[in-house]
Amino acid sequence: MKIVTRFAFACAAVTLAAIPPASAEALKDLAGKTHYHGIAFARSGSATLLLATHNGLFAVDSNGEATQVSLVQDYMGFSPNPADPLTYFASGHPSGGGNSGFLASTDGGATWKQLSAGDGGPVDFHQMDVSPADPKTIYGAYGGLQASRDGGETWSVMGEPPAALIAIAASSVKAEQIYAATKNGLHMSVDAGASWQPLFFDGEVVSAIKAGPNGTLLAFVLGRGFVKTTEDKPRDWTVLSNGFENAIPLHVAVDPADGNHLALTTQANDVLESRDGGATWTPFGKTP
């Protein structure tokens, strides 16, 4: 498998534009125009997925047709609020350049406002996540690992994240517990990012990590594949699938209505879907 060592994309400033008229395009066409920085299952409206991109937020229907729903700006970090189906959080760059700070949308991603500049900001969280155990607890990486315990209004730097950080995932069972996927294995913190310990896959590239329902953990490890464990047995991993060839999953979403329904994006802008908990994958919109 070809190992891609660059997981972040350069972000150029773009010109602010009004929300375009609703016109759908196929995911394969969208993939040629932008980069995907986050994914979530939509919990309201007719869309199935939301894709956070270099050029705004896109709603994707079950046929794989994508429609832009937000203004043009670069969403480098993107997370749903587990407690509110209309609320999403993001960070990145406004269309005119610079950093956006910590953003929130309460209308399904159509409009956004800055809740906070973050600590030492305005921040640009490339890695961020909301705790399913306590949705008021949010984590983001910028100038260290930052944490908010009031829904994003105020932030504190807790400590340094592990080196070569790729992604973070907040535990679904403990608000103070967080996982870090890195180019040198999977790490865990039990004190909100103040300190870290190696957990598993030492020396291996872990490109994606996601806490699922009922204490499950999902990850992608180069050379091993898409793997699963539970938070109470975090060293007992099972390989679910390894048929991605040169594609490297980066962002994973779990359908809150069905824990076996997964979606992910890759470094090549693929959007894939699994209906069996990660054992098999198909291009999104082409599931039988």
N, C-alpha and C positions, 0 to 999 in steps of 0.2 A: 504494500500500500504506500502510495506517495504521501509523505508527511509534509503538511503545509505549516510553516513556522510563523506565518504572519496572520494573526487572527483579527486585527483591527484594521479598518479601512480609513484612509485619509478622507477628511471631510472638507470640501470646499464650500465657501459661502455661496448661497443662491439668493435670488431676488424674491422678496416677499410677494405673494400673489393671493388673491382672494380664492376661496374654496371654488374649485372648478365645477362646471355643470356635471351632474351625475352621468357619467358614461363609463361603462365597464370595459375592461380589457383582460385578455387571458393572462394568467400568471406567467406563462413563458415570455410574453411580450413585456410585462412589467419587470421581469428578472433582468432583461437587457438594458434597463434604464436606471436602475438604482441598486442599493444594497439593503439587505434585511438585517436589522439590528435587534429585533424582538418579535415574539409571537404570543398570542393568547386566544383562547376560545371566547368568542363574543357571547355575552350572557343576556343580551337584549336585542331586539330588532330582528331583521331577517338574515343578517350575516352569520356565517359559521366561524370565521377566523378574523382576527385583526393582525395586520402586519405593520410593525414600526419600521420605517425606512429612512434612508438618507433624504428623501423628498416628501415626507409627510406620512400620515397614517392611512392605511388602506383597509377597507372591509372586503372580505372575500366570501362569496356565497358557495353553496355546496357543489356548484358546477366548476369551481375554480376561476370565476370571473371576479376581478378586483376593481373596486371603485374608491377613489380618493375621498376621504371624509374630513380631512383637516386642512389647515393652511400648510403651505410649504415650509417645513423646517426639518432639521436633522434630529431624529430621535435616536440617540446612541444607547440609552437605557430605557427600558419599558417594562412595566409590571402592572397587572390588574390588582385592584383592591378586593380581597376575598370576601369582605363584608358588604360590598355594595356593587351590584351588577353594572351600574352606570359609571363607576369611578375607576380611573386609570391614572397611573403616575409615569412620569418620563423625565428625561434629562438629555441634554445634548447641546445643540447649537441653533440659535435663531437664523433666519434666512439671511440676515445682514452680517453674520459672522459673530465671533465671540462665543461665550458660553451662556446657556439658558438658565442655569440654576436648577432647582427642583420644581417640576411642573405637576399640575393636577388638572384633570378633566372630570367633570361631573355629569357630562351629557354623552357618554359613550365614545369620547375621543374627538368630537367635532370642534370644541373650543377648549383652550388651555389658558391657565394663569400660573404665574410663579407663586408658589407657596413660601419658598425660602431661597435665599442665595446659597445656603449651605455653609459649612464651616470653611472659612478661607476662600469663599466663592466670589462670583458665581461659579458653582461647580459644574462639572461635565461628567456625570456618572456613566461610565461605559459598562460597569457591572453594578446591578442593583436588584433588590428583591424585597418583597413585603412578607412579613412573617404570617403564615397561615394560622399559627398558634395565637397570635395577637396582632391583628392588622394595624394597630397603632405603632408597631415596631417595624421600622424600615431600615434597610442597610444600603449603603452606596460606597463605591471606591473612588476617592479623589483626594490626593494629599494624605493618604492613609485610609483605613477602613472607618467610615463614618456611620453613626447610628442615630436614628430619631425615635423617640418613644411617645411622640405626640402627633403621629400621623403626618410628619414631614414639616411641621412648623419650625422646629428648632433641631439643630444637629450638633454632635460632638465627635471629634476624632477619637476613636477607641484605641487604636494602635496601628501598626503596619500590617498589611495583608501578606500572605506568603509570596515569595518571589515568583515572577513569571505567571501572574494571575491571568486567567482566562474568563472565569465565570464564578458567581456566587449563588448559593441557594440557602434560604432560611429554612430551618427545621419546621416540620408541620406539627411537632409535639412540644417543643420548648422554645420560647421566644428568644432566649439568650444563646441558643445554639445555631451555628451557621457553618456551612460547608464551602470550601474553596476548591475549584477545579483549576489546576495549573499545568504547566509543561513538565512538572516534576511531581506528578501524583496528586492524590486527593488529600486535603487537609481539613481539620475540624477545629472549631473554637466553641467552648462551652461558656465563655464569658463575654459574649457580644463582640468578639473580635479583638479583645485586649491581648489575648495570647492564642497561639495556634499549635497544634500537634499534627504530625503526619498520621493519616488514617489508613490509606491503602494505595496500591499502585505506585510505590516509590520508584522514581526514575522514568515513569511512563507519562505520556501526554494524555491528560483528561481534558477533553474539549468542551464537555457539557455536563451540567449537574442540575437535577430538579428534584425537589421534594414533592412526592405525590400523596394521595389520600392514605389514611390508615397507617401512617408511619413508613411508607415506602420511599426508597431513594432510587432514582434513575440516573444513569450516567453513560457517557460514551468515552471509550478508551481506545486510542489508536492501536491497532494490532489485535485487540480483543473483541471490540464491537460494542453493541448496546447492551448494557448490563443493569442488573437490579439487585437490591438488597432491602433490608428493613432497618430502621434506625435503632432498633434494640439489638440487632446483630450486624453492625456496620462493616464487619470484616468477612461476611459470608455472602459473596457475590455470585450471581448466576448470569451466564451469558444468554441473552434472549435472541439476538440476531447479529450476524456479521456479514451482511450482503450489500454493504454500501459502496464497495469498490473504492474509487478515489474520493467519494463524497465524505465530508467530515461534518457531522451534526454539531451545531453551535448553540441553538436555542430550542428548548423543548417546552411544550405546553400540554397540560392534562385537562381534559374536558371535566368540569366540575360536576356534570350530570352523569358521567360514565367514566370511571377510572381506567377502563381498558381502551378508551378512545384517546389517542395521542396524536400530536402533530409536531413537526420540527422543521427547522430551516438548516441549510448547510452553507459551507463557505462558497459553494458554487451557485447560491441562490435557488436551490431546489426547495420545494415545500412538499414534504412527505407526510403520509397519514398511516396510522395503524389502528385497527379495530380490535386487536387481540393483545393489547398490553405491551406491544413492542416486538412481538415475535415475527411479524411480517409487515412490510411497508410498501405502499404504492404512492405514485404521484397524487397529490391532493386534487380532488375533483374527478378522479378516475376510479374510485373505489367501486367495485361491483355492487 
